[in-house]
Amino acid sequence: MFFTMGRFAVPSQSEVNSSPGTRRTRGSWNPRQEETSLQLVRMWLYLAALLGLYYLRRWYRERQTVENLQDKYVLITGCDSGFGNLLARQLDVRGLRVLAACLTEKGAEQLRKATSERLQTVILDVTSTDSIAAATAWVKAQVGDRGLWGLVNNAGTVLPVAPNEWLTKADFVKVLDVNLIGLIEVTLSVLPLVKRARGRVVNVSSILGRLVFYGGGYCPSKYGVEAFSDSLRLELLPFGVKVCLIEPGAFKTPIINPQTTKDILQEVWSHVPAEIKVTYGQHYFETYQKQFLQLIDTGSRNLSLVTDCMEHALTARHPRTRYSAGWDAKLYYLPVSYMPASWQDFLLTRKQPKPAHGI
Ligand SMILES: NC(=O)c1ccc[n+]([C@@H]2O[C@H](COP(=O)([O-])OP(=O)(O)OC[C@H]3O[C@@H](n4cnc5c(N)ncnc54)[C@H](OP(=O)(O)O)[C@@H]3O)[C@@H](O)[C@H]2O)c1
């Protein structure tokens, strides 16, 4: 007698025991097929067990922290607001010696008021060589022979964001200067101090350093941060210095205020040469502006998703090379970044407005 199970007909015990020649076969049961399915099940079980072991080992390694955190100095750039500000307060509570670099005196004063006396501030404009040199001399005096355990290159700017054709060289330089050249200059300036401590360089990139879907200097700057960090990581390995990248998705911070974004985009559009403007049309501009503002609005308010990654990169014995922060980054942007370019193009352009003179 046969019992049917899914696609296979399973024989009764008496039929299994009978010789192949005398067996009555009414269904499609085949011993070779059954053997193959068992092998497949076994293979998946081995794979699941291997994956489980991998994650268990990773979990165990990643929960180990470095010792003597209270003796470790960490310099963070861009502490006036957003991730930098929250990270400075978070590490201060954890007992680290935070050297918080702010762009403005007002930002520095507010941060000092909200933190312990351990935290110290310095004014730093990452686009100014003099400012970087002065801040480095100050950091050197603070850390002495211990060196600098952590450098968090967090300062950044986004605007203007617009189709590349609407922008000028100055628009690109403004963003690249802060996000990439500034980051490189600060790193080169304090690197001897980080090497002395065998510490960490934590560079804040973005998911837009892995996948691009709008124009302007921001995405090229973050791709540059990724490339710089990768080469630096390889070079510093023999010195015991670790380089980590933070790749957040969209978060609601002052970096991209909706009203400022709208005003700057309007300003950019007003300066676009007439012959270019006519190829896009007013409808394109309005839809682009609306869609970009909607995108900003999807940002998460939970900034600690990012600062927890930064803290882990600074305090774990075995930090990750890359941290993607935010569900949009993990579940959408990062998977899309691994797809073939034609799939990416389809997904990223399907809702975009059509230019007036497009094909
Ligand atoms: N928010 C997001 O969705 C998101 C996503 C991915 C990556 N990121 C990155 O995260 C980092 C922090 O940004 P955030 O979102 O926390 O925004 P934020 O609150 O605007 O923080 C950026 C900080 O950098 C400072 N800054 C700007 N220009 C500077 C300069 N020339 N020198 C020194 N500091 C300067 C800003 O000072 P002022 O406020 O005084 O201008 C501000 O304190 C940036 O690198 C950004 O690209 C952000």
The ligand as a Tripos MOL2 file, in Angstrom:
@<TRIPOS>MOLECULE
LIG
   48    52     1     0     0
SMALL
NO_CHARGES

@<TRIPOS>ATOM
      1 N1         21.2920   62.3160    9.0840 N.am      1 LIG1
      2 C1         21.3840   61.3660    8.1850 C.2       1 LIG1
      3 O1         20.3810   60.8830    7.6310 O.2       1 LIG1
      4 C2         22.7340   60.8400    7.7950 C.ar      1 LIG1
      5 C3         22.7830   59.6790    7.0240 C.ar      1 LIG1
      6 C4         24.0110   59.1730    6.6560 C.ar      1 LIG1
      7 C5         25.1670   59.7920    7.0680 C.ar      1 LIG1
      8 N2         25.1090   60.9270    7.8170 N.ar      1 LIG1
      9 C6         26.3800   61.5460    8.2080 C.3       1 LIG1
     10 O2         26.4410   61.6790    9.6090 O.3       1 LIG1
     11 C7         27.3450   62.7260    9.9480 C.3       1 LIG1
     12 C8         26.7180   63.6030   11.0030 C.3       1 LIG1
     13 O3         25.5890   64.2230   10.4490 O.3       1 LIG1
     14 P1         24.2330   64.4680   11.2480 P.3       1 LIG1
     15 O4         23.1660   63.7800   10.4990 O.co2     1 LIG1
     16 O5         24.4170   64.2060   12.6820 O.co2     1 LIG1
     17 O6         23.9970   66.0310   10.9560 O.3       1 LIG1
     18 P2         24.3300   67.3280   11.7970 P.3       1 LIG1
     19 O7         23.5270   67.3580   13.0390 O.co2     1 LIG1
     20 O8         24.1960   68.4850   10.8810 O.co2     1 LIG1
     21 O9         25.8480   67.1140   12.1890 O.3       1 LIG1
     22 C9         26.9100   67.4980   11.3700 C.3       1 LIG1
     23 C10        27.8260   68.3350   12.2110 C.3       1 LIG1
     24 O10        28.9400   68.7160   11.4090 O.3       1 LIG1
     25 C11        29.1800   70.0840   11.6510 C.3       1 LIG1
     26 N3         29.9140   70.7080   10.5690 N.ar      1 LIG1
     27 C12        29.4470   71.1590    9.3800 C.ar      1 LIG1
     28 N4         30.4400   71.7180    8.6900 N.ar      1 LIG1
     29 C13        31.5500   71.6320    9.4450 C.ar      1 LIG1
     30 C14        32.8870   72.0510    9.3000 C.ar      1 LIG1
     31 N5         33.3050   72.7010    8.2130 N.pl3     1 LIG1
     32 N6         33.7670   71.7770   10.2890 N.ar      1 LIG1
     33 C15        33.3710   71.1540   11.3990 C.ar      1 LIG1
     34 N7         32.1200   70.7600   11.6240 N.ar      1 LIG1
     35 C16        31.2200   70.9930   10.6470 C.ar      1 LIG1
     36 C17        27.8010   70.6750   11.8380 C.3       1 LIG1
     37 O11        27.8910   71.9240   12.5160 O.3       1 LIG1
     38 P3         26.6850   72.9770   12.3420 P.3       1 LIG1
     39 O12        25.4640   72.2790   12.8420 O.co2     1 LIG1
     40 O13        27.0870   74.1140   13.1670 O.co2     1 LIG1
     41 O14        26.6210   73.2490   10.8700 O.co2     1 LIG1
     42 C18        27.1430   69.5990   12.6980 C.3       1 LIG1
     43 O15        27.4440   69.7660   14.0350 O.3       1 LIG1
     44 C19        27.6660   63.4200    8.6350 C.3       1 LIG1
     45 O16        28.9280   63.0180    8.1900 O.3       1 LIG1
     46 C20        26.5790   62.9290    7.6930 C.3       1 LIG1
     47 O17        26.9980   62.9410    6.3590 O.3       1 LIG1
     48 C21        23.9200   61.4590    8.1780 C.ar      1 LIG1
@<TRIPOS>BOND
     1     1     2 1
     2     2     3 2
     3     2     4 1
     4     4     5 ar
     5     4    48 ar
     6     5     6 ar
     7     6     7 ar
     8     7     8 ar
     9     8     9 1
    10     8    48 ar
    11     9    10 1
    12     9    46 1
    13    10    11 1
    14    11    12 1
    15    11    44 1
    16    12    13 1
    17    13    14 1
    18    14    15 2
    19    14    16 1
    20    14    17 1
    21    17    18 1
    22    18    19 2
    23    18    20 1
    24    18    21 1
    25    21    22 1
    26    22    23 1
    27    23    24 1
    28    23    42 1
    29    24    25 1
    30    25    26 1
    31    25    36 1
    32    26    27 ar
    33    26    35 ar
    34    27    28 ar
    35    28    29 ar
    36    29    30 ar
    37    29    35 ar
    38    30    31 1
    39    30    32 ar
    40    32    33 ar
    41    33    34 ar
    42    34    35 ar
    43    36    37 1
    44    36    42 1
    45    37    38 1
    46    38    39 2
    47    38    40 1
    48    38    41 1
    49    42    43 1
    50    44    45 1
    51    44    46 1
    52    46    47 1
@<TRIPOS>SUBSTRUCTURE
     1 LIG1         1 GROUP 0 **** ****
